[in-house]
Amino acid sequence: MDGAILKQTMLDALDEPTESNLFETDGRVLYSYLDAAAVSFVRQTRCLTSTATITTVEGQQAYDLPPDFINLYLKTPSDRHYIKYSDGSITSFPVLCQFDQIFYDNQTDEKETPLRFAVIDRTTAPSLITGTATAAGSKTGGQCTLNDTTKDFDGANLVYPRDSVHNTRDKSHGLVLSVTDSNNVVTALFNGSLNSWKLGDAYVIQRASTKQLYLDAPSSTSGHTITVPYVCMPGPVFSDYGFWRFPPVSCRAICYEAAFMHQNRMGDYVSADRHHILFQQEVSRIRAEDARRLLQSGRYRKNY
């Protein structure tokens, strides 16, 4: 389902003809409910995954994980999470450990290949990315493109979906929805005078990474590749054209949970509980199907 259909499905669940009866007309609050419900769905089902590719830097020990990171995904047969590390010719698989073990070992000497790693909370805010739009980006279906030919949004000025973005000229703010290429990011802006980009608009992007990968020692070599499979949040749907990688039945359940969040906030607890139950039934169905797949996979391995 795309953003327009998701909004209407939530409004149907609330028995409201238009969003203006409940929310401001730009849809920010409604989209926020839908997004929170979708993230809750993935946290409970672990049904969406992605892969982060990190390049090592000599002397560096902590590396930012994407803002859509929820948890690690793959496990060894002994039930330990792992990642992949490659120097270009040799591949190894460091395993997850507690940060306090790495802290206690206190390996300050640089190391060629890590054996262990931890996932920690980022203790400092990522640096801001600032600049000026070098082309106009009109609003279509609730989204608009920020263009800056002086930046490298998929390299040195790395930007991810879910990063916060501000247009300081028209006072709008919102989210990065996707990165088109090194000079263009698709955004959704709200609460401003135009909620779009004009030539010369100043912007601020606040990167939203909250987790870091922490190796057991600083990297001794730049250019090695760390591959991190992880459970990811759904893509941010804050426009008519955004969509989720969920089947329609799951999308409807997420819309019910978004309706539950609004009704619970407004004190309509009876209706809220009804919608929450429908959501939890879909969560249980996904979990049961996943458990059956794992069981069948285990039987297959035993037989072959």
LINGI-V761519 format. One record per backbone hydrogen bond with DSSP energy under -1.0 kcal/mol. CO is the residue of the C=O (numbers start at 0). NH is the residue of the N-H. Records with the same first field share a line. If there is no record, write none. Layout:
# LINGI-V761519
CO->NH, NH
This chain:
# LINGI-V761519
0->243
1->5
2->6
3->7
4->8
5->9
6->10
7->11
8->12
9->13
10->15
11->14
17->20
18->21, 22
23->26
26->30
27->31
28->32
29->33
30->34
31->35
32->36
33->37
34->38
35->39
36->40
37->41
38->42
39->43
40->44
41->45
47->231
49->229
51->227
53->225
55->222
56->59
59->218
60->214
62->212
65->68
67->232
70->230
73->81
75->78
79->75
80->95
83->226
84->91
85->224
89->86
91->84
93->82
94->116
97->100, 101
98->102
99->103
100->104
101->105
105->107
110->219
114->94
115->215
116->96
117->213
119->211
128->204
130->202
132->199
136->196
139->142
140->239
142->139
143->186
145->184
146->133
147->150
151->154, 156
152->158
154->157
159->162
162->175
163->205
164->173
165->203
169->192
171->166
172->189
173->164
174->187
175->161
177->185
181->152
182->147
183->179, 180
184->145
185->176, 177
186->143
187->174
189->172
196->136
197->200
200->132
201->167
202->130
203->165
204->128
205->163
209->121
210->64
211->119
212->62
213->117
217->110
218->58
223->55
224->85
225->53
226->83
227->51
228->72
229->49
230->69, 70
239->3
241->2
246->250
247->251
248->252
249->253
250->254
251->255
252->256
253->257
254->258
255->259
256->260
257->261
258->262
259->263
260->264
261->265
262->267
266->268
267->271
268->272
269->273
270->274
271->275
272->276
273->277
274->278
275->279
276->280
277->281
278->282
279->283
280->284
281->285
282->286
283->287
284->288
285->289
286->290
287->291
288->292
289->293
290->294
291->295
292->296
293->297
294->298
295->299
296->300
297->301
298->302
299->303
